[in-house]
Amino acid sequence: MVRAAIVGLGWWGQRLVSSAQGKGEINFVLGQTRTRAKAEDFCRQNGIRLVDSYEAVLADKEVEAVVLATPHSQHGEQVRQAAAAGKHIFVEKPFTLDAADAKSAIDATRKAGVTLAVGFNRRFHPSMAELRARVRDGRLGNIAAVIGEQTSYAAYSQGAHGESWRLTEEEAPAGAMTGIGVHTLDSMIGLFGKVTEVHAVVTRRGAPHIDDTTMVLVRFANGVTGTIFCSFTTAQYYRFAVYGTKGVAEILKPTLEELRVTHTGATPPPPDAIVTRDFDTLEAELAAFAKAIRARQPDTVPLDEVLHGVQAFEAVVKSAQTGKPVTVG
């Protein structure tokens, strides 16, 4: 079992701990957060010892790995510091907010020989794995396009948890792209590879302080085109659809629990419907992180794809600012 520290114990940090503690792969023994008083009861209930600084976390010899649920702008430097201390690292998405910071952090983990995992938990869901298999083995034919839609009510619900840093322009550029759109972008990169161009439109429709709704047109190097729609000012919703010459496959519901495939043809067979209920993607990604550490693997999500995702994200931010298409890389 991997002994880990949780850094950042807001609502999401606590969710990460709760998903994995006592499940056998990773055990959180240490914690550090900005507002200690808000986390003391939670840590007491989960057998987590609190310390007052990140430096104390990195100096603790019991800790093999750190899990970072911290403000996005801090990730790069925290990863470099952890790598220098010889700690394995799991960091929440977005990995960093710019490509230079991402490359520097990845280089540091490679030099140190530690495992680096990034919290793209949707990659670990069976629905996404099945979709990936159908894309790669040709069952969907030639892929024409991909559309990803994800919405939530986070513009209001996160304020109730005191996570105001998530709703600032510094930590959430390009509206909902930072908080939820990066998941869709990563899913697309995992399926179709490198992005060559993006064109983003960002608006503010309900959030009190920052832009909240984002639409992005995406072009991939292999010729596939895509659309990302994300908003955190409306009801929770999720749909990820791939359109191929032999059929349309779509993952439905915020839990990703339903995969539906509609076939083409004059007399097509009935749609395939695969339902996977009660699958915890947070538990799965942290278990994969622990297994990668034991196997001395460098990553759970390919780091070249992580870096390219930050490059594409950076282009989306620039496009949102200029209102023009932006080439990636």
Buried (B, 14 or more C-beta within 10 A) or exposed (E): EBBBBBBBBBBBBBEBBBBBBEBEBBBBBBBBBEEBEBBBEBBEEBEBBBBEEBEBBBEBEEBBBBBBBBBBBBBBBBBBBBBBBEBBBBBBBBBBBBBEBBBBBBBBBBEBEBBBBBBBBBBBBBBBEBBBEBBEEEBBBEBBBBBBBBBBBBBBEBBEBEBEBBBEEEBBBBBBBBBBBBBBBBBBBBBBBBBBBBBBEBBBEBBEEBBBBBBBBBBBEEEBBBBBBBBBBBEEBBBBBBBBEBBBBBBBBEBBBBBBBBBEEEEEEEEBEBEBEEBBBBBBBBBBBBBBBEEEEBBBBEBEBBBBBBBBBBBBBBBBEEEEEBEBE
